[in-house]
Structure formats: C-alpha cells, structure tokens
Amino acid sequence: MRELSGNITWTSRLKVTSVLHQAPPPRTAKVGRPRTKGPRLGTPGNLAKAATWRNAVVRR
C-alpha cells in the first residue's frame, strides 16, 4: 500500500485500542535495523476529535 497514489483514500474499521503511525522514514546508510514505524499519530478516537468534519449528502 505504500506505493499507492496520493489521491487514493482507504476506509476501514479499526479497533478502539489501535494506535496509528505515519509511514516509516526512508532508510539510511547507518548500521542496524531500519525503523518499521514512523511517528505516532494517536488512537482513532483522538484523531476523530482533532479532525475537521463536514456534512455530505450521498445518493446512490
């Protein structure tokens, strides 16, 4: 999924206890195991509280 275009969104259900992280930083030339996670974003509840929401009408 890292190779997906920037204009693609992904919707999924998450557990309340999940913790989301940014993508890992690019690899460096240093010795040792590379990082597998980026900086912590927070729980889904915390992210939802900080998000800007707007109402939309969806017809199908």
N, C-alpha and C positions, 0 to 999 in steps of 0.2 A: 504494500500500500504506500510505501514511501515514494514510489515512482509516479504516483497519480498526479494529474494536473492540479494546479492551484484552484481551478474553478469548480472542482468536484467536492460535494459535501457528502458526509456519511452520517446516517441517523441510526442509532442503536439504543437498546435499553441497557442500562448499567445498574449494577448493584449499588445500593446506598453507601456501602462501605468502600467502593472503589476509589482509587486515587489516580488522577490523570497527570501525565508528564508530557512535556514538549518532546519533539524528536531529539535523538541523541546528537551531540556536537560532531562535527567532522573528525575523522581520525587524524591523529598527529603522528609525528615520526618518533615519538618517545617510546621507550621500552615499557612493556606491561600491558595488561588487559585494557582494551578501549572501553569507554563508558557505554552502557546499554540504554540509559535513560537520560533525558535532558532535565532541565529544571522542573520542579514540581509546580503544577497548575492548581491543584486542590481537588476537593471532592465535587461530585456533580451538584450537590446542594449549594455549596459555596459559589460555584461558577454560575449557577442559575440566579442566585441573588444578585451577583455583580453584573449580569447581562442586561442589555438594553432590549426590551421586548416591544413588539408592536402587534396589533391585531390584524388578521388577514382573513378574507373570505375565500374559501376553497370550494369550487364546484367541480363535480366530476360526472 
